[in-house]
């Protein structure tokens, strides 16, 4: 066991080094086989709360917001044994709850916490960690008004990390100062959805002491969460979410909610200063260049709540800056990795080793393992050097007037037209081969081998409109009968009655949770990748630029990223349509859209098979290489343009 000098203040013992007569020596965090051991009593742990003073007065009451922090830590922790902290900051502790079983905090008669949602406390406190459940500003027992990703949300969480390092004040209920004399100052933030979003946001401030974050299904840009290239997913969403998470009387933050909607500017759908404040990749409050914490990203490619471009863009920005990182990419909807079927034990152990390494300096080899775990089928996962797979090559597929999707350009002068109507995704992809006025569609022939898409496709169209703008939807579709993860039903999992346990328990708070199984469905097709744009935002997200009717212009945009295997015998389809009624709140424009097929294409990152790829594969079974698209045989389908 090797420990970094930075954690020398923590009493850490390797089991092999403990002589028999020292068994009753001063308490110490114990490491064996690269993992901290459960040597502290969970039942006897200290359960307490403090109020950390933020630097923001979000409810304008003349007093800086105070952030409620519920703490559970080993009884032995204190000046003689300092421990690191695992923080789950959330707005959901007294409304929707946390986890698959919607757990809420529970308090005793004195107001101290007796139940901490999720397994983090049950598992990590016996191993020598403090676990902090933090009520986000404006929620549960914290002061203020929710800022929905903005300054108050972010700086409230930052203040907690500052307090652990002696840089911020905190108070007990009676007003006396609260000092974290038990803290090493090292903290990790973890959480799913909004919780993970706060982890991203606080990391983007560059706060010292935040050593690692584990954002799960988390937002990195609130603009991407609510908009795609000018297309609005939900109108007045920011005030709606603020109401959901704020259980105070409605009047308290009514003015704040009204201002959120004004500043969001749904009238144009453009990116502005409001969204820049809530952009943790390249925003005004913090950005990826300030991140010094390591990052363990978990996301799913079918998450159409926090859409997966929130992780892919964040991940790339971290990679560009050489931030230490790891990633799991799943096939479910908005699901925690604790509930990925068959991987619960692996998740707990991986998370355990991750925190041990980054918060206690344990050299357990986790950073020498493959960086990415990727789900490529309902029960199939592979590991690879990175995500997307470095083996992927970009291939350009081009639509033709006969309805085919080819590797070579169509004839000069070929066009296809449709009208921007509001319709569902199912309507867009239905009845391939039948002409429909609201979409055009193109397909390859049957694939001669499996092709795996890994990364982010990009659509590049040359279009002419008869009105100043149009909403545009691009869908990549797998046409072929197959059994796939049914992420539409129960977000991809069904919860069972049987439980398993991870960590210690008390009568008030056990570490046991119900198991899940993956939902499956056999269907004739699957929409694989989706992307939307308002054509007048083709050149800028911040400024609208209407098209001149009757003239051609390039409209280019990325779809959401994906990990998907197109099976041998299936066909790849490209559907171009107008306004999507499934994921957009927009009204259709009624615009007639004409596509210059000769100068339009979609680029798709592909590897051959599941692990077989250009210049070698990701898994040991690789038996060959793929030397480029010219060797792919894509028969022309018999369907016509429609």
N, C-alpha and C positions, 0 to 999 in steps of 0.2 A: 504494500500500500504506500503510495506516494502522496504527499500533501503539498500544495502550494504554500509558499511562505506567507501569503496574504491571509491564510486562516490559522496562523500560528496561535492566535489568542483563544481558539476553541480547543477544549480538552477533547482529543480524539485518540482512541486506543485501538490498535489492531489486536484481535483476539489472540493471535499466535504469540504476541509479545507480552501477554499478561501472566506473570508468575502466580502460582497458586496462593501465596500469602498475601497478594495484592487484591484478592477478589473483593474485599470490602473497602477498597481505597475510595478516594473522592470520586463522585459520579463523573462519567465521561461518555461521550458519544463513541460507540463501538463499531468498528468496521471489520467485516469478514467476507472474503471472496468478492471484494469490490463493492460491497453493499453495507450500508448502516444497518445495525441490528436493533430489534425492539426490546431495549433494556430498560425503558422508562414506563412507569405505570400510566396508562390512559385514564383509569378511574380516578387517580389522585392528581391529575394534571390541574394546573391553575387555569381557571376560567374567569375572565375579567373583561372589562370594557373601558375604553377611554374615548375622549373626543379630541381629535387632532384639528388644530386651527389651520384653515386654508388661507390663501392669499386673496380670495375673491368673496365679494358680497353679492351673491347671485339673486337674492330676493329683495335687495335694496332696503333692508331694515336697519341700516347703519351699523351693522355688526358683521365681522368676517364670519363666513360659514364655518361651522364645526362639523367634522366628519366622524360619524360613529364607527369605531373599530372594535369588533368583538374578537377576543384573543383566547386561544387555548395553547398552553405551552407546558413542557415538563415541569413538575414541581421543583426539580433540582435547579432549574435555570435561574440565573441571576448573575450578580457580579462575579461569582466564582465559576460559573459555567454559562458562557454566552452561546446562544443558538441562532441559526439563520431563520428567516421567515418565508413562508409560502403564503401569498396574498391572493385571495379571490375577491375582487371588488365587483359589486353587482348592484343594479337597480331593482332586482327581482325578489329580494328576500322576503317581502311581505305582500307580494301580489301573485305572480305566476309561479313562484318557487323555482328551485334549481334541479336540474337533472331529469331523467326519464320518469321519475316518480314525484316530481314537483315538490321537493322538500322545502320547507320554510324553517327559519330560525325559531327556536322555542326558548323562553326565558323562565327563570325561577321567580319566586315572589319578590326577591330583592332586585330583579331586573338584570341579573347576570345570565349569560347564555348557557344553556344546558344541552342544546342540540345545534350542531353545526351541519348544514346540508353537505351532501356528497361524502366521499370516503377519505378525502384528503386528511382530515383531522385524525380519524381512526387509524389510518395507516402511518402517517408521518410523525405525529407527536411521539409515539413510543420509540421512534428512531432518532429523536433528538432535534426535532424542528418545532418552531412555533407556527401555527396556522392562524391567519388573520382573515376574518370575513368582514369586509368593509362595505358599509352602506354608501352607495354613490350619493353625491350631493343631490339634495332634493328628494331623496327616497328613504323609506323606512324610518330610521331614527336619526338621520342626518339633517342638518339645516339646509336651507336654500331651495332653489328651483332647478329642476333638470334642465340642462343646456343641450341635450341631445347631441353629444359628441363634441361640444364646443369647450370654451375656455374653462368654465366652472367644473364641468365633468373631469377634465384632464388634470387641472391643477389641484383638485381635491385629492385625487389618487397620488399625485406627485408629493403632496404634503405628507402623506403617510410614510413614503420612503424616506423623505427628509427627516421625519420624526425618529424613525429607527436609527438614523445617523446623527441625531442630536442637532439638527438644523431647523426644526420646527417645534412649536409648543403644542402640548396636549394637556388635557385637564380631566380630573375625575369629576363625578357628579357634584361634589361639594365645592368645586372650584379650585381645589389644590392642584399643583402641577403634577403631571404624570411623566415619568422618565422611563425610557426603555433600557434600563441598565442590564437587561438580560439579552440584549440584541447584539449580534456581531456586526450589524449594519448591512449585512448581505441579504438581499431579498430576491425572490422570484415571484412573478405574477402569472396566474393561470386563469383560464375560464373560457366558457363557450359563449358565442354570440356577443351580446353587449359586454359581458365580462371580459372576453378575449379582446374585444375592441378597445376597452380601457387599458389593457396590457399593451397593445400596440401603441396607443396614444401616449401613455406615460413613457414608454421606451423611446419614443420619438422626441421627447424633450431632452434626452441625454442625461437624465438625473443620475447622479453618482449613488452607487449602492444597489441599483437595480441590475443584478448580474445576469438574469435570464428571464425570458418570458415564454409562455406556452399558449399562444392564441389558437383557439379551436373555433372553426367556423366564424371567424372574426372579420369585422370591417376594417379595411385600411383607408378607405375613402368613402365618406358618406355620400358624395356625389355618385360614385359607382354603385352604392347601395340603393339609391333612389332614382338614378337616371343612367341612360346609356346614350351618349353622343347627342344630347338634346331631347331624347325621348323620355318622358316622365312615366315612371312606374306607378306612383301613387300620388295623388294631389293632396295637399295639406297634411302630409304624413308626419312632419316634424311635431306639430302640435298634437296630433293624434297619439304618437308614441309618448310624448310628455305626459299626456293625461293618463295613459295606461300605467306608467310606472310611478306616478305621484299619487299616493294615497292620502295626502292632506286634503283639506277642504278645497273645492274647486276654485274658489275666489282667490286663494293665496297666490297662485302663479298664473292667473288668467292673462294678465298683461304680458308676461313673459312668453306665454304660448302664442298669443296674437302676433307678437314681434317675430317669433320664429318663422311663421308663415310668410310674413311680409318680406323678411330678409332672404328667405329661400327662393323667392321670385319664380313661382310656378308659371307666371304669365309668359315667360320666355323659355324656361328650361335651361337657361345658360348657367355656366360656372362663374361664380363671383366671389367676393371676399368672404361671404358666409360659408361657402363650400371650401374655400382655401383654408379657413380656420379648422375645418373638420377633415382635412386631408393630411394623413400622417405619412404619406409617401413623399410628397413635395409641397407641403402646405406652409402656412404662415406662422402657426404656433409651434410646430415641430416637424421634423422630416427624417427620412431614412439616413441622411448624412450624419445625424446626431446619435444614431443608435450604436451603443457600445455593448449592450446586453446581447448574449447569445439568444437565438430564436429557434424554438421547436414548433413549427407550423403543422397544424392538422386541419384539413379541409376535405370536402367531398365535391366531386365534379357535377353532381346532380343537385347541389344545394341551390335552389331557386328562391330562397329567402335571402341569405347573404351569398350573393352570386359569386362563383369561383374566380372571377377576375379580381376580386378583393384579395385573394391570396396570391394569384399568379403575378400581379404587378408588384406587390409588396415583396414577394420572394425574389423577383428579378432585381429589384432595387437593393435588397440586402446582399445578393450575390455580387452585384456591381461594386459593392463597398467591402467585400470580403468579410462580412459579418459571419461569425461561427453559427452554423445552422443545421437543422435536420427537418425532415418533412415526412408526413404520412398523407397519402392521397387516396381517398376511398370512393366508392361508387354509390353511396347512400344519398339521402337528402340531408336535412339539417340535424345530423346525428353525432353524438359524442363518441369518441373512439372507445370509451368504456363499454359502449353498446354495439361495437362491431362484432358480429357473431364469430366466435372461435378465437378472438384476439384479446379478450379481457385480461387474462393473466399476463400476456405479453405486454399489453399497454401499461399495466401497473408496474411491471418490472422495468420496462424501458423508461417510464417517467421517474421511477425510483433512482435508477442509475444516472439519469440526466440531472436531477436535482443534487444527488450526491456529488457529481462531478463539478457542477457549476457553483454550488453553494458551500460545499465543504472541501473541494479540491481533491476528491478521491480519483485516482488514476485507474479507472475501470475499463478503459478501452472504448468507451462509447463513441468518441470522436474519430476512432479509426475504423469504424464500421461503415457500410454503405450508407450514404446520406439519405436515400429515399426508399420508403416502403410504398408500393403502388399496387392497388387492387385492379386486376385486369379481367376479372370475371366474378360471378357470384360468390365463389369460394376459393378464388385463386389470387394470391398475392406474390409479387416478386420484389426483390431488392435491386437497386441500381445506383450508379455513382452519383446521380443528381436527378433533378426534375426540372423540365421535361427530360426524357432520356437524351443524353448527349449523342446517341446514335441516330436520332431522327434526322431525316433530310426533308427539305421543303420541296413539294411537288405541285405544279400548277395544273389545275383542271379547268377546262374551258368549255363553256356551253355552246351548242350548235343549234341551228334552226330545225334540225330533225329531232330535237329533244334529247340528243346524246350529250354526255359529259366526257370530254376527251382530254388527252394529254397534248394535243396539237390545236392551234387556233382554228376557229371556223372560218368560213369564207368572208371576205371583205363585203360589207354592205348588208349582212344578215342582221336582222333585228327581231326583238320580241317585245310585246306590250301587255300591260295589265293595268287595272284601275285600283287605286288605293281605297279599299273598303276595310271596315273593321270586322275581323273574323278570328275564329279560334285557330290554334295550332293544328288541331285535328282536321279542320276544314282545309287548311293550307296543304296538308299532305295527303288528303283523301283522293281516291280514284285516280291514281297515277295513270296517265295515258288518255284521260278525258279532259277536253278543253274546259277551262274555267276562267271567267273574266277577272278574278281577283288575284291571280297568281300565274307565274310561269315556273316550269320545273324541268329538270334535266337529270338523266341518270346514266351511269356507266352500264356496261354489260355485266354479266356475272363474273365475279372476281375469281381468278385462277388459283389464288392463295390467300391465306389470312393476311390482312394488313392492320397494323396497330397505329392508331393516331395518338400522338403524345405531344401536347402543347396547345397552341392557340392558332386556329385558322384565321385567315384574313380574306375578306371579300373586296374585290376591286372592280367596280362597274363604271362604264361610261354610259350616262343616262341623259335623256332629254325629257323634260316635264312640260305639260301644258298649263301649269300653274307655278307660282313661285317656290313651292316646296312640297314634299311628300314624306310621310313616314315610310321607312323601308325596313323590312324584316328579311333576314337570311337564315335559312335552316339547312344544316347538313343532316341527312337522313340515311339510316341503314335500312334498306329494304330487304327483308329476309326473315323467315320464321326462326325464332330462337327463344330460349328461356333466359331472362335477364333479371337483374335486381329490380323489383317493383317498388321504386322509390316514391311513387305517387301514393301508395297505400301505407299508412302509418309511417311515412318517411323512410320506408324500406325495412322496418323491423316490426315484429310482434312480440309483446312482452309476455313472458310466461309466469306461472305461479311460483316455480322453483327459484330459490335464491342461492347465491354463493357469497362468501364473505371475504373482505380484504381489510384487515386491520382489527383492532380491538373494539370492544363494545361496552356500553353501560346500559342500564335500563332505559335511559332517556335517549340514547344515541348509539345505534348499532352500526356496524360496518358492513351490513348485509344488504344486497340489492338483487332484484329479480333479473333472471337471465332473459335473453332475447334470442330470437331466430330471425334470419333474413327472409323477407317476403320475396317471392318469386312470381313471375308472370311470363307466360308464353304468348308472344305477340308477333304479328307479321312485319312490324317495322318499329323503329325507335328513332325519335328525334335525338340526334347526338350532340349537335352544337347549335347555339342560337346567338344571333346578334342583331342589334337594332340601331337605327340612326335616323335623325331628322335631317333631311338632305341639306337644309340651310345651315347646319353645323358641320358641314363636311370639312371646312378649313380651320374652324376654331370652335372650341367649346364655350368660349367667353363672349363671342360676338356672332350674331346671326347674319347670314349672307344669302338672301333669297336668290334663286336661279332666275335667269332670264328665260321665260317660256320659249320653247322651240329651239333652244341652242343646247349643245351637248356639254356636259361637265363630268369630271371624274369624281366619283363618290366612293371612298375607300374606308373600311372600318373592320375592326377585329370582332370576331364572335367571342363568346365565352370559351375558356379553355376546356380541354377534355382529355380523358384517358379512355380509349375505347378500341375494341378489336372488331373490325369488319371481317366476318367469317368468309371463308371460301364458298363461292356460289351465291353470295349476297351481292347487292348492287349499292353503290354509293349514289345518293341523290342530292341535288342542290335545288332548293325552292326559294324563289324570290317573290315576296309579297309586300303588302302595305302594312296597315296597322294591326298589331297583335292584341287580341282581346284577353289573352291569358295573363300576360305579364305587364301590360301597359294600360294606363288610364286615359290615353290619348283618344281624341276623336279622329276619325278618318278624314282625309282632305278631299277625297273624290278626284284626285289628280290622276291623269293618265300618264303612266311611266313607260317610256320606250328605252330599251336596252340595246346598245350597240354590241352585239355578241362577239364580233371580231376583236374588240378591244376590251373585253371583260373576262375576268377569271377569278377563281378562288384558289388560294394557296393553302395546302394542308401538310402539316408535319407528320411524316409516316416512317415506320420501320416495317420490315418484312416479318410477318408472324408475330408472336408475342415477345420473344426474346431475341429473335434473329434480326440482325439489323446491318445497315451500312457500316463498314469498317469494324465489324464485330458486334457481338450481342451483349446484353446485360446480365445474362444468366449462364451458368456453365454449360448448359446443353446446346449452346450455339453451334451450328453445324455448317454455317456458310455465310456468305456476304451478299449484299444486294448492291449492285453497281450502278443504280440509277433508274429513273423512270422509263428509259427506253426499253428495259427488259420486262416491263409490266404489260401484259396483254389485256387490254380493256375492250372487249367486243362491243360494237355499237348496238344499243338496244333497239327493239322494233317499235317503241312508242314514238309518236310524233309530237311536235311542238304543241303546247296547250297553255 
